[in-house]
Amino acid sequence: MDDAVKELQASLEARDSAVVANDAGENLPRAEEARSRAAEVQKALKLAPNYAEAKQLLEHLQNYKASEKKPGGGAQ
């Protein structure tokens, strides 16, 4: 998994790609904060504002962050 994340990050640095940015947001280790993942997905949406998968993932990440703030909240 670490190698895959490194490859995604290297690909992001090499060129701007909505698909790569979205994949990075989807695949960063769960230990990463949802904020970091959301930032990657937001990059994808800047490059491709109508990218449906990225919109869905960003909504999911925002809901995840909101649930962590609630007492007893958190992801499974």
All heavy atoms as a GROMACS GRO file, in nm:
protein
  572
    1MET      N    1   0.083  -0.119   0.000
    1MET     CA    2   0.000   0.000   0.000
    1MET      C    3   0.087   0.125   0.000
    1MET      O    4   0.058   0.220  -0.071
    1MET     CB    5  -0.093  -0.003   0.121
    1MET     CG    6  -0.187   0.112   0.129
    1MET     SD    7  -0.305   0.110  -0.007
    1MET     CE    8  -0.431   0.211   0.059
    2ASP      N    9   0.194   0.123   0.079
    2ASP     CA   10   0.283   0.240   0.084
    2ASP      C   11   0.340   0.271  -0.054
    2ASP      O   12   0.349   0.387  -0.093
    2ASP     CB   13   0.397   0.217   0.182
    2ASP     CG   14   0.350   0.217   0.327
    2ASP    OD1   15   0.240   0.270   0.354
    2ASP    OD2   16   0.424   0.166   0.412
    3ASP      N   17   0.378   0.166  -0.129
    3ASP     CA   18   0.433   0.187  -0.263
    3ASP      C   19   0.328   0.249  -0.355
    3ASP      O   20   0.360   0.338  -0.434
    3ASP     CB   21   0.483   0.056  -0.322
    3ASP     CG   22   0.608   0.005  -0.252
    3ASP    OD1   23   0.679   0.086  -0.188
    3ASP    OD2   24   0.634  -0.116  -0.260
    4ALA      N   25   0.205   0.204  -0.343
    4ALA     CA   26   0.098   0.258  -0.428
    4ALA      C   27   0.075   0.405  -0.398
    4ALA      O   28   0.056   0.487  -0.490
    4ALA     CB   29  -0.031   0.179  -0.408
    5VAL      N   30   0.076   0.441  -0.270
    5VAL     CA   31   0.057   0.581  -0.232
    5VAL      C   32   0.172   0.665  -0.286
    5VAL      O   33   0.151   0.774  -0.340
    5VAL     CB   34   0.044   0.595  -0.079
    5VAL    CG1   35   0.048   0.741  -0.037
    5VAL    CG2   36  -0.085   0.530  -0.030
    6LYS      N   37   0.294   0.614  -0.275
    6LYS     CA   38   0.410   0.687  -0.327
    6LYS      C   39   0.399   0.708  -0.478
    6LYS      O   40   0.432   0.814  -0.529
    6LYS     CB   41   0.539   0.613  -0.292
    6LYS     CG   42   0.575   0.623  -0.145
    6LYS     CD   43   0.699   0.543  -0.114
    6LYS     CE   44   0.725   0.541   0.036
    6LYS     NZ   45   0.838   0.454   0.071
    7GLU      N   46   0.352   0.605  -0.549
    7GLU     CA   47   0.336   0.617  -0.693
    7GLU      C   48   0.230   0.721  -0.728
    7GLU      O   49   0.247   0.800  -0.822
    7GLU     CB   50   0.300   0.482  -0.755
    7GLU     CG   51   0.416   0.386  -0.760
    7GLU     CD   52   0.380   0.255  -0.826
    7GLU    OE1   53   0.301   0.256  -0.922
    7GLU    OE2   54   0.432   0.152  -0.783
    8LEU      N   55   0.119   0.721  -0.654
    8LEU     CA   56   0.015   0.821  -0.677
    8LEU      C   57   0.068   0.961  -0.653
    8LEU      O   58   0.044   1.053  -0.732
    8LEU     CB   59  -0.106   0.796  -0.587
    8LEU     CG   60  -0.201   0.686  -0.629
    8LEU    CD1   61  -0.302   0.658  -0.517
    8LEU    CD2   62  -0.274   0.724  -0.756
    9GLN      N   63   0.142   0.979  -0.544
    9GLN     CA   64   0.196   1.110  -0.513
    9GLN      C   65   0.296   1.154  -0.619
    9GLN      O   66   0.298   1.270  -0.659
    9GLN     CB   67   0.257   1.111  -0.373
    9GLN     CG   68   0.149   1.101  -0.266
    9GLN     CD   69   0.204   1.078  -0.127
    9GLN    OE1   70   0.312   1.022  -0.109
    9GLN    NE2   71   0.129   1.119  -0.027
   10ALA      N   72   0.378   1.063  -0.667
   10ALA     CA   73   0.475   1.095  -0.772
   10ALA      C   74   0.403   1.133  -0.901
   10ALA      O   75   0.444   1.226  -0.970
   10ALA     CB   76   0.568   0.976  -0.796
   11SER      N   77   0.296   1.062  -0.931
   11SER     CA   78   0.218   1.093  -1.050
   11SER      C   79   0.155   1.231  -1.040
   11SER      O   80   0.151   1.306  -1.138
   11SER     CB   81   0.111   0.986  -1.072
   11SER     OG   82   0.042   1.011  -1.190
   12LEU      N   83   0.107   1.265  -0.921
   12LEU     CA   84   0.049   1.399  -0.900
   12LEU      C   85   0.154   1.508  -0.922
   12LEU      O   86   0.124   1.612  -0.980
   12LEU     CB   87  -0.007   1.411  -0.759
   12LEU     CG   88  -0.148   1.361  -0.739
   12LEU    CD1   89  -0.182   1.362  -0.590
   12LEU    CD2   90  -0.248   1.445  -0.815
   13GLU      N   91   0.274   1.484  -0.874
   13GLU     CA   92   0.381   1.582  -0.888
   13GLU      C   93   0.424   1.595  -1.034
   13GLU      O   94   0.462   1.703  -1.078
   13GLU     CB   95   0.500   1.544  -0.801
   13GLU     CG   96   0.471   1.559  -0.652
   13GLU     CD   97   0.582   1.506  -0.564
   13GLU    OE1   98   0.691   1.476  -0.616
   13GLU    OE2   99   0.558   1.494  -0.443
   14ALA      N  100   0.417   1.485  -1.108
   14ALA     CA  101   0.463   1.485  -1.247
   14ALA      C  102   0.367   1.559  -1.340
   14ALA      O  103   0.410   1.623  -1.434
   14ALA     CB  104   0.480   1.341  -1.296
   15ARG      N  105   0.237   1.550  -1.312
   15ARG     CA  106   0.139   1.618  -1.398
   15ARG      C  107   0.008   1.634  -1.324
   15ARG      O  108  -0.024   1.555  -1.235
   15ARG     CB  109   0.117   1.541  -1.527
   15ARG     CG  110   0.054   1.404  -1.503
   15ARG     CD  111   0.041   1.328  -1.636
   15ARG     NE  112   0.002   1.193  -1.609
   15ARG     CZ  113  -0.123   1.148  -1.611
   15ARG    NH1  114  -0.221   1.230  -1.638
   15ARG    NH2  115  -0.150   1.022  -1.586
   16ASP      N  116  -0.066   1.734  -1.362
   16ASP     CA  117  -0.199   1.753  -1.306
   16ASP      C  118  -0.295   1.660  -1.378
   16ASP      O  119  -0.306   1.664  -1.500
   16ASP     CB  120  -0.246   1.897  -1.323
   16ASP     CG  121  -0.181   1.990  -1.224
   16ASP    OD1  122  -0.133   1.942  -1.120
   16ASP    OD2  123  -0.178   2.111  -1.250
   17SER      N  124  -0.363   1.576  -1.304
   17SER     CA  125  -0.460   1.485  -1.360
   17SER      C  126  -0.574   1.470  -1.261
   17SER      O  127  -0.551   1.433  -1.145
   17SER     CB  128  -0.396   1.348  -1.386
   17SER     OG  129  -0.496   1.251  -1.408
   18ALA      N  130  -0.695   1.496  -1.305
   18ALA     CA  131  -0.810   1.483  -1.217
   18ALA      C  132  -0.825   1.340  -1.170
   18ALA      O  133  -0.855   1.314  -1.053
   18ALA     CB  134  -0.937   1.529  -1.289
   19VAL      N  135  -0.802   1.244  -1.257
   19VAL     CA  136  -0.816   1.102  -1.220
   19VAL      C  137  -0.713   1.064  -1.115
   19VAL      O  138  -0.745   1.000  -1.015
   19VAL     CB  139  -0.805   1.011  -1.344
   19VAL    CG1  140  -0.804   0.865  -1.304
   19VAL    CG2  141  -0.921   1.039  -1.440
   20VAL      N  142  -0.588   1.105  -1.135
   20VAL     CA  143  -0.483   1.071  -1.039
   20VAL      C  144  -0.510   1.139  -0.905
   20VAL      O  145  -0.495   1.077  -0.800
   20VAL     CB  146  -0.343   1.110  -1.094
   20VAL    CG1  147  -0.236   1.092  -0.988
   20VAL    CG2  148  -0.310   1.026  -1.216
   21ALA      N  149  -0.552   1.265  -0.908
   21ALA     CA  150  -0.580   1.335  -0.783
   21ALA      C  151  -0.696   1.269  -0.708
   21ALA      O  152  -0.691   1.253  -0.586
   21ALA     CB  153  -0.612   1.482  -0.811
   22ASN      N  154  -0.797   1.227  -0.782
   22ASN     CA  155  -0.910   1.158  -0.718
   22ASN      C  156  -0.865   1.024  -0.662
   22ASN      O  157  -0.901   0.988  -0.550
   22ASN     CB  158  -1.024   1.139  -0.818
   22ASN     CG  159  -1.147   1.085  -0.751
   22ASN    OD1  160  -1.207   1.151  -0.667
   22ASN    ND2  161  -1.185   0.964  -0.787
   23ASP      N  162  -0.784   0.950  -0.736
   23ASP     CA  163  -0.734   0.822  -0.687
   23ASP      C  164  -0.652   0.840  -0.560
   23ASP      O  165  -0.661   0.760  -0.468
   23ASP     CB  166  -0.649   0.752  -0.794
   23ASP     CG  167  -0.733   0.694  -0.907
   23ASP    OD1  168  -0.857   0.689  -0.892
   23ASP    OD2  169  -0.674   0.656  -1.009
   24ALA      N  170  -0.572   0.945  -0.556
   24ALA     CA  171  -0.493   0.972  -0.435
   24ALA      C  172  -0.584   0.997  -0.316
   24ALA      O  173  -0.561   0.947  -0.206
   24ALA     CB  174  -0.400   1.090  -0.458
   25GLY      N  175  -0.688   1.074  -0.338
   25GLY     CA  176  -0.783   1.100  -0.231
   25GLY      C  177  -0.855   0.976  -0.184
   25GLY      O  178  -0.881   0.958  -0.065
   26GLU      N  179  -0.884   0.886  -0.277
   26GLU     CA  180  -0.952   0.762  -0.242
   26GLU      C  181  -0.860   0.664  -0.169
   26GLU      O  182  -0.904   0.589  -0.085
   26GLU     CB  183  -1.003   0.691  -0.369
   26GLU     CG  184  -1.138   0.735  -0.414
   26GLU     CD  185  -1.187   0.652  -0.531
   26GLU    OE1  186  -1.105   0.604  -0.613
   26GLU    OE2  187  -1.308   0.633  -0.540
   27ASN      N  188  -0.733   0.666  -0.203
   27ASN     CA  189  -0.645   0.559  -0.161
   27ASN      C  190  -0.541   0.593  -0.056
   27ASN      O  191  -0.464   0.506  -0.017
   27ASN     CB  192  -0.575   0.500  -0.283
   27ASN     CG  193  -0.676   0.436  -0.375
   27ASN    OD1  194  -0.754   0.352  -0.334
   27ASN    ND2  195  -0.679   0.479  -0.500
   28LEU      N  196  -0.536   0.717  -0.011
   28LEU     CA  197  -0.442   0.747   0.097
   28LEU      C  198  -0.480   0.661   0.217
   28LEU      O  199  -0.598   0.634   0.240
   28LEU     CB  200  -0.447   0.896   0.134
   28LEU     CG  201  -0.378   0.989   0.036
   28LEU    CD1  202  -0.402   1.134   0.076
   28LEU    CD2  203  -0.229   0.962   0.031
   29PRO      N  204  -0.385   0.616   0.292
   29PRO     CA  205  -0.416   0.528   0.404
   29PRO      C  206  -0.520   0.589   0.498
   29PRO      O  207  -0.526   0.709   0.516
   29PRO     CB  208  -0.282   0.513   0.476
   29PRO     CG  209  -0.180   0.544   0.373
   29PRO     CD  210  -0.244   0.644   0.280
   30ARG      N  211  -0.602   0.504   0.555
   30ARG     CA  212  -0.708   0.549   0.645
   30ARG      C  213  -0.652   0.628   0.763
   30ARG      O  214  -0.722   0.709   0.822
   30ARG     CB  215  -0.789   0.429   0.697
   30ARG     CG  216  -0.864   0.358   0.589
   30ARG     CD  217  -0.997   0.418   0.571
   30ARG     NE  218  -1.068   0.347   0.465
   30ARG     CZ  219  -1.163   0.401   0.397
   30ARG    NH1  220  -1.201   0.523   0.420
   30ARG    NH2  221  -1.222   0.333   0.302
   31ALA      N  222  -0.527   0.605   0.797
   31ALA     CA  223  -0.466   0.677   0.908
   31ALA      C  224  -0.450   0.826   0.876
   31ALA      O  225  -0.442   0.908   0.965
   31ALA     CB  226  -0.330   0.616   0.942
   32GLU      N  227  -0.449   0.859   0.748
   32GLU     CA  228  -0.441   1.000   0.707
   32GLU      C  229  -0.570   1.069   0.747
   32GLU      O  230  -0.677   1.011   0.744
   32GLU     CB  231  -0.422   1.011   0.556
   32GLU     CG  232  -0.292   0.957   0.504
   32GLU     CD  233  -0.177   1.050   0.529
   32GLU    OE1  234  -0.198   1.171   0.541
   32GLU    OE2  235  -0.065   1.000   0.537
   33GLU      N  236  -0.562   1.195   0.778
   33GLU     CA  237  -0.681   1.270   0.812
   33GLU      C  238  -0.769   1.286   0.688
   33GLU      O  239  -0.718   1.300   0.577
   33GLU     CB  240  -0.644   1.408   0.863
   33GLU     CG  241  -0.574   1.407   0.996
   33GLU     CD  242  -0.544   1.548   1.044
   33GLU    OE1  243  -0.621   1.638   1.014
   33GLU    OE2  244  -0.442   1.562   1.112
   34ALA      N  245  -0.899   1.286   0.710
   34ALA     CA  246  -0.992   1.307   0.599
   34ALA      C  247  -0.964   1.439   0.530
   34ALA      O  248  -0.983   1.453   0.409
   34ALA     CB  249  -1.135   1.301   0.649
   35ARG      N  250  -0.914   1.537   0.603
   35ARG     CA  251  -0.881   1.668   0.545
   35ARG      C  252  -0.777   1.654   0.435
   35ARG      O  253  -0.787   1.717   0.330
   35ARG     CB  254  -0.833   1.761   0.655
   35ARG     CG  255  -0.792   1.897   0.608
   35ARG     CD  256  -0.747   1.983   0.722
   35ARG     NE  257  -0.691   1.899   0.828
   35ARG     CZ  258  -0.654   1.940   0.946
   35ARG    NH1  259  -0.665   2.064   0.978
   35ARG    NH2  260  -0.602   1.858   1.036
   36SER      N  261  -0.675   1.570   0.455
   36SER     CA  262  -0.571   1.551   0.354
   36SER      C  263  -0.629   1.484   0.230
   36SER      O  264  -0.596   1.523   0.118
   36SER     CB  265  -0.458   1.464   0.410
   36SER     OG  266  -0.396   1.529   0.518
   37ARG      N  267  -0.715   1.387   0.253
   37ARG     CA  268  -0.778   1.318   0.141
   37ARG      C  269  -0.869   1.413   0.066
   37ARG      O  270  -0.871   1.413  -0.057
   37ARG     CB  271  -0.855   1.196   0.192
   37ARG     CG  272  -0.762   1.093   0.258
   37ARG     CD  273  -0.838   0.979   0.320
   37ARG     NE  274  -0.898   0.899   0.214
   37ARG     CZ  275  -1.009   0.827   0.231
   37ARG    NH1  276  -1.071   0.826   0.346
   37ARG    NH2  277  -1.056   0.757   0.132
   38ALA      N  278  -0.944   1.495   0.139
   38ALA     CA  279  -1.034   1.591   0.075
   38ALA      C  280  -0.956   1.691  -0.009
   38ALA      O  281  -1.001   1.730  -0.117
   38ALA     CB  282  -1.119   1.661   0.180
   39ALA      N  283  -0.839   1.731   0.037
   39ALA     CA  284  -0.757   1.826  -0.039
   39ALA      C  285  -0.719   1.768  -0.175
   39ALA      O  286  -0.721   1.839  -0.276
   39ALA     CB  287  -0.633   1.864   0.040
   40GLU      N  288  -0.687   1.640  -0.178
   40GLU     CA  289  -0.653   1.576  -0.305
   40GLU      C  290  -0.774   1.572  -0.398
   40GLU      O  291  -0.763   1.595  -0.518
   40GLU     CB  292  -0.598   1.435  -0.283
   40GLU     CG  293  -0.466   1.432  -0.211
   40GLU     CD  294  -0.356   1.508  -0.284
   40GLU    OE1  295  -0.355   1.511  -0.409
   40GLU    OE2  296  -0.271   1.566  -0.216
   41VAL      N  297  -0.889   1.542  -0.343
   41VAL     CA  298  -1.010   1.534  -0.424
   41VAL      C  299  -1.048   1.674  -0.474
   41VAL      O  300  -1.092   1.690  -0.588
   41VAL     CB  301  -1.126   1.469  -0.345
   41VAL    CG1  302  -1.253   1.467  -0.428
   41VAL    CG2  303  -1.088   1.328  -0.304
   42GLN      N  304  -1.026   1.775  -0.392
   42GLN     CA  305  -1.053   1.912  -0.437
   42GLN      C  306  -0.963   1.950  -0.554
   42GLN      O  307  -1.005   2.023  -0.644
   42GLN     CB  308  -1.038   2.010  -0.320
   42GLN     CG  309  -1.154   1.998  -0.223
   42GLN     CD  310  -1.135   2.077  -0.095
   42GLN    OE1  311  -1.023   2.107  -0.055
   42GLN    NE2  312  -1.246   2.109  -0.031
   43LYS      N  313  -0.840   1.900  -0.555
   43LYS     CA  314  -0.752   1.922  -0.671
   43LYS      C  315  -0.815   1.862  -0.796
   43LYS      O  316  -0.813   1.922  -0.903
   43LYS     CB  317  -0.615   1.858  -0.649
   43LYS     CG  318  -0.528   1.930  -0.551
   43LYS     CD  319  -0.394   1.856  -0.540
   43LYS     CE  320  -0.309   1.907  -0.429
   43LYS     NZ  321  -0.184   1.831  -0.416
   44ALA      N  322  -0.871   1.741  -0.781
   44ALA     CA  323  -0.936   1.676  -0.895
   44ALA      C  324  -1.051   1.761  -0.945
   44ALA      O  325  -1.069   1.778  -1.066
   44ALA     CB  326  -0.986   1.537  -0.855
   45LEU      N  327  -1.129   1.816  -0.854
   45LEU     CA  328  -1.245   1.896  -0.894
   45LEU      C  329  -1.205   2.030  -0.956
   45LEU      O  330  -1.278   2.083  -1.040
   45LEU     CB  331  -1.339   1.916  -0.774
   45LEU     CG  332  -1.414   1.791  -0.734
   45LEU    CD1  333  -1.488   1.812  -0.602
   45LEU    CD2  334  -1.512   1.749  -0.844
   46LYS      N  335  -1.090   2.084  -0.918
   46LYS     CA  336  -1.042   2.206  -0.983
   46LYS      C  337  -1.006   2.177  -1.128
   46LYS      O  338  -1.026   2.260  -1.216
   46LYS     CB  339  -0.921   2.263  -0.909
   46LYS     CG  340  -0.958   2.335  -0.782
   46LYS     CD  341  -0.836   2.395  -0.716
   46LYS     CE  342  -0.875   2.461  -0.586
   46LYS     NZ  343  -0.759   2.518  -0.516
   47LEU      N  344  -0.951   2.058  -1.151
   47LEU     CA  345  -0.911   2.020  -1.286
   47LEU      C  346  -1.030   1.975  -1.370
   47LEU      O  347  -1.032   1.993  -1.491
   47LEU     CB  348  -0.808   1.907  -1.279
   47LEU     CG  349  -0.675   1.946  -1.216
   47LEU    CD1  350  -0.593   1.823  -1.184
   47LEU    CD2  351  -0.598   2.039  -1.309
   48ALA      N  352  -1.128   1.914  -1.305
   48ALA     CA  353  -1.245   1.862  -1.375
   48ALA      C  354  -1.368   1.883  -1.287
   48ALA      O  355  -1.410   1.793  -1.214
   48ALA     CB  356  -1.226   1.714  -1.406
   49PRO      N  357  -1.427   2.003  -1.291
   49PRO     CA  358  -1.537   2.038  -1.201
   49PRO      C  359  -1.660   1.948  -1.208
   49PRO      O  360  -1.735   1.939  -1.112
   49PRO     CB  361  -1.573   2.181  -1.243
   49PRO     CG  362  -1.452   2.234  -1.310
   49PRO     CD  363  -1.387   2.115  -1.375
   50ASN      N  364  -1.680   1.879  -1.318
   50ASN     CA  365  -1.797   1.791  -1.332
   50ASN      C  366  -1.766   1.645  -1.305
   50ASN      O  367  -1.848   1.558  -1.338
   50ASN     CB  368  -1.858   1.808  -1.471
   50ASN     CG  369  -1.913   1.948  -1.491
   50ASN    OD1  370  -1.970   2.006  -1.400
   50ASN    ND2  371  -1.892   2.003  -1.609
   51TYR      N  372  -1.653   1.615  -1.248
   51TYR     CA  373  -1.609   1.478  -1.222
   51TYR      C  374  -1.695   1.418  -1.111
   51TYR      O  375  -1.677   1.446  -0.993
   51TYR     CB  376  -1.462   1.480  -1.186
   51TYR     CG  377  -1.391   1.347  -1.178
   51TYR    CD1  378  -1.448   1.228  -1.221
   51TYR    CD2  379  -1.262   1.341  -1.127
   51TYR    CE1  380  -1.381   1.108  -1.215
   51TYR    CE2  381  -1.193   1.221  -1.119
   51TYR     CZ  382  -1.254   1.105  -1.163
   51TYR     OH  383  -1.186   0.986  -1.156
   52ALA      N  384  -1.793   1.336  -1.151
   52ALA     CA  385  -1.894   1.284  -1.058
   52ALA      C  386  -1.834   1.202  -0.944
   52ALA      O  387  -1.875   1.217  -0.828
   52ALA     CB  388  -1.997   1.201  -1.134
   53GLU      N  389  -1.738   1.116  -0.974
   53GLU     CA  390  -1.677   1.033  -0.869
   53GLU      C  391  -1.608   1.119  -0.764
   53GLU      O  392  -1.617   1.091  -0.644
   53GLU     CB  393  -1.575   0.935  -0.928
   53GLU     CG  394  -1.636   0.814  -0.994
   53GLU     CD  395  -1.529   0.718  -1.041
   53GLU    OE1  396  -1.431   0.694  -0.967
   53GLU    OE2  397  -1.542   0.670  -1.154
   54ALA      N  398  -1.541   1.223  -0.809
   54ALA     CA  399  -1.471   1.312  -0.715
   54ALA      C  400  -1.572   1.387  -0.629
   54ALA      O  401  -1.550   1.404  -0.509
   54ALA     CB  402  -1.382   1.409  -0.791
   55LYS      N  403  -1.682   1.431  -0.689
   55LYS     CA  404  -1.785   1.500  -0.611
   55LYS      C  405  -1.841   1.408  -0.502
   55LYS      O  406  -1.860   1.451  -0.388
   55LYS     CB  407  -1.898   1.547  -0.702
   55LYS     CG  408  -1.863   1.665  -0.788
   55LYS     CD  409  -1.982   1.704  -0.874
   55LYS     CE  410  -1.951   1.821  -0.963
   55LYS     NZ  411  -2.067   1.861  -1.044
   56GLN      N  412  -1.868   1.285  -0.538
   56GLN     CA  413  -1.922   1.188  -0.442
   56GLN      C  414  -1.822   1.161  -0.331
   56GLN      O  415  -1.858   1.154  -0.213
   56GLN     CB  416  -1.960   1.058  -0.511
   56GLN     CG  417  -2.080   1.071  -0.601
   56GLN     CD  418  -2.107   0.946  -0.681
   56GLN    OE1  419  -2.019   0.860  -0.696
   56GLN    NE2  420  -2.226   0.935  -0.735
   57LEU      N  421  -1.696   1.144  -0.366
   57LEU     CA  422  -1.594   1.116  -0.266
   57LEU      C  423  -1.577   1.236  -0.173
   57LEU      O  424  -1.566   1.219  -0.051
   57LEU     CB  425  -1.461   1.081  -0.332
   57LEU     CG  426  -1.345   1.051  -0.238
   57LEU    CD1  427  -1.380   0.937  -0.141
   57LEU    CD2  428  -1.220   1.017  -0.316
   58LEU      N  429  -1.577   1.356  -0.226
   58LEU     CA  430  -1.563   1.475  -0.142
   58LEU      C  431  -1.680   1.484  -0.044
   58LEU      O  432  -1.659   1.511   0.074
   58LEU     CB  433  -1.554   1.601  -0.227
   58LEU     CG  434  -1.531   1.730  -0.149
   58LEU    CD1  435  -1.402   1.723  -0.066
   58LEU    CD2  436  -1.527   1.849  -0.243
   59GLU      N  437  -1.799   1.457  -0.091
   59GLU     CA  438  -1.915   1.458  -0.001
   59GLU      C  439  -1.898   1.354   0.109
   59GLU      O  440  -1.924   1.381   0.226
   59GLU     CB  441  -2.043   1.431  -0.080
   59GLU     CG  442  -2.167   1.438   0.004
   59GLU     CD  443  -2.294   1.415  -0.077
   59GLU    OE1  444  -2.297   1.451  -0.196
   59GLU    OE2  445  -2.390   1.359  -0.020
   60HIS      N  446  -1.852   1.236   0.072
   60HIS     CA  447  -1.829   1.130   0.170
   60HIS      C  448  -1.725   1.174   0.274
   60HIS      O  449  -1.744   1.154   0.394
   60HIS     CB  450  -1.782   1.002   0.099
   60HIS     CG  451  -1.736   0.895   0.192
   60HIS    ND1  452  -1.822   0.817   0.264
   60HIS    CD2  453  -1.612   0.855   0.225
   60HIS    CE1  454  -1.752   0.733   0.338
   60HIS    NE2  455  -1.624   0.754   0.316
   61LEU      N  456  -1.616   1.234   0.229
   61LEU     CA  457  -1.511   1.278   0.320
   61LEU      C  458  -1.560   1.389   0.412
   61LEU      O  459  -1.525   1.393   0.530
   61LEU     CB  460  -1.388   1.324   0.241
   61LEU     CG  461  -1.313   1.212   0.169
   61LEU    CD1  462  -1.210   1.271   0.074
   61LEU    CD2  463  -1.249   1.116   0.266
   62GLN      N  464  -1.641   1.479   0.358
   62GLN     CA  465  -1.695   1.586   0.440
   62GLN      C  466  -1.789   1.529   0.547
   62GLN      O  467  -1.788   1.573   0.661
   62GLN     CB  468  -1.765   1.690   0.354
   62GLN     CG  469  -1.666   1.770   0.273
   62GLN     CD  470  -1.731   1.857   0.167
   62GLN    OE1  471  -1.842   1.833   0.123
   62GLN    NE2  472  -1.660   1.961   0.125
   63ASN      N  473  -1.869   1.430   0.509
   63ASN     CA  474  -1.957   1.365   0.606
   63ASN      C  475  -1.875   1.291   0.711
   63ASN      O  476  -1.910   1.289   0.828
   63ASN     CB  477  -2.054   1.269   0.537
   63ASN     CG  478  -2.158   1.342   0.456
   63ASN    OD1  479  -2.189   1.457   0.480
   63ASN    ND2  480  -2.212   1.274   0.357
   64TYR      N  481  -1.766   1.231   0.669
   64TYR     CA  482  -1.676   1.159   0.760
   64TYR      C  483  -1.619   1.254   0.863
   64TYR      O  484  -1.619   1.228   0.983
   64TYR     CB  485  -1.565   1.093   0.679
   64TYR     CG  486  -1.458   1.026   0.761
   64TYR    CD1  487  -1.476   0.896   0.808
   64TYR    CD2  488  -1.339   1.091   0.791
   64TYR    CE1  489  -1.378   0.834   0.882
   64TYR    CE2  490  -1.241   1.030   0.866
   64TYR     CZ  491  -1.260   0.901   0.911
   64TYR     OH  492  -1.163   0.841   0.984
   65LYS      N  493  -1.571   1.371   0.815
   65LYS     CA  494  -1.514   1.470   0.908
   65LYS      C  495  -1.620   1.520   1.004
   65LYS      O  496  -1.593   1.536   1.124
   65LYS     CB  497  -1.455   1.588   0.830
   65LYS     CG  498  -1.327   1.555   0.758
   65LYS     CD  499  -1.256   1.677   0.704
   65LYS     CE  500  -1.340   1.759   0.611
   65LYS     NZ  501  -1.267   1.870   0.550
   66ALA      N  502  -1.741   1.543   0.956
   66ALA     CA  503  -1.849   1.592   1.041
   66ALA      C  504  -1.886   1.489   1.147
   66ALA      O  505  -1.911   1.523   1.263
   66ALA     CB  506  -1.972   1.627   0.957
   67SER      N  507  -1.884   1.361   1.111
   67SER     CA  508  -1.921   1.257   1.208
   67SER      C  509  -1.815   1.242   1.317
   67SER      O  510  -1.847   1.206   1.429
   67SER     CB  511  -1.943   1.122   1.138
   67SER     OG  512  -1.822   1.067   1.093
   68GLU      N  513  -1.689   1.272   1.284
   68GLU     CA  514  -1.584   1.264   1.385
   68GLU      C  515  -1.598   1.373   1.491
   68GLU      O  516  -1.555   1.358   1.602
   68GLU     CB  517  -1.447   1.274   1.320
   68GLU     CG  518  -1.404   1.147   1.254
   68GLU     CD  519  -1.256   1.149   1.222
   68GLU    OE1  520  -1.201   1.255   1.190
   68GLU    OE2  521  -1.196   1.042   1.232
   69LYS      N  522  -1.658   1.486   1.455
   69LYS     CA  523  -1.672   1.597   1.546
   69LYS      C  524  -1.785   1.575   1.645
   69LYS      O  525  -1.788   1.636   1.751
   69LYS     CB  526  -1.696   1.727   1.469
   69LYS     CG  527  -1.574   1.771   1.391
   69LYS     CD  528  -1.600   1.899   1.316
   69LYS     CE  529  -1.477   1.938   1.234
   69LYS     NZ  530  -1.501   2.060   1.158
   70LYS      N  531  -1.881   1.488   1.610
   70LYS     CA  532  -1.994   1.462   1.698
   70LYS      C  533  -1.951   1.371   1.811
   70LYS      O  534  -1.868   1.282   1.792
   70LYS     CB  535  -2.107   1.394   1.620
   70LYS     CG  536  -2.168   1.482   1.514
   70LYS     CD  537  -2.275   1.406   1.438
   70LYS     CE  538  -2.328   1.490   1.324
   70LYS     NZ  539  -2.423   1.414   1.242
   71PRO      N  540  -2.007   1.390   1.932
   71PRO     CA  541  -1.976   1.299   2.043
   71PRO      C  542  -2.011   1.156   2.005
   71PRO      O  543  -2.118   1.131   1.951
   71PRO     CB  544  -2.064   1.348   2.158
   71PRO     CG  545  -2.100   1.489   2.121
   71PRO     CD  546  -2.097   1.496   1.971
   72GLY      N  547  -1.918   1.067   2.026
   72GLY     CA  548  -1.940   0.926   1.991
   72GLY      C  549  -1.927   0.898   1.843
   72GLY      O  550  -1.952   0.788   1.799
   73GLY      N  551  -1.890   1.000   1.767
   73GLY     CA  552  -1.878   0.983   1.621
   73GLY      C  553  -1.748   0.915   1.586
   73GLY      O  554  -1.668   0.879   1.669
   74GLY      N  555  -1.729   0.899   1.459
   74GLY     CA  556  -1.606   0.836   1.411
   74GLY      C  557  -1.636   0.736   1.304
   74GLY      O  558  -1.749   0.692   1.288
   75ALA      N  559  -1.534   0.703   1.230
   75ALA     CA  560  -1.550   0.608   1.120
   75ALA      C  561  -1.526   0.468   1.170
   75ALA      O  562  -1.459   0.445   1.268
   75ALA     CB  563  -1.452   0.642   1.008
   76GLN      N  564  -1.580   0.376   1.094
   76GLN     CA  565  -1.561   0.235   1.128
   76GLN      C  566  -1.442   0.181   1.054
   76GLN      O  567  -1.409   0.216   0.951
   76GLN     CB  568  -1.684   0.154   1.092
   76GLN     CG  569  -1.803   0.199   1.172
   76GLN     CD  570  -1.930   0.124   1.128
   76GLN    OE1  571  -1.928   0.044   1.037
   76GLN    NE2  572  -2.036   0.151   1.196
   0.00000   0.00000   0.00000
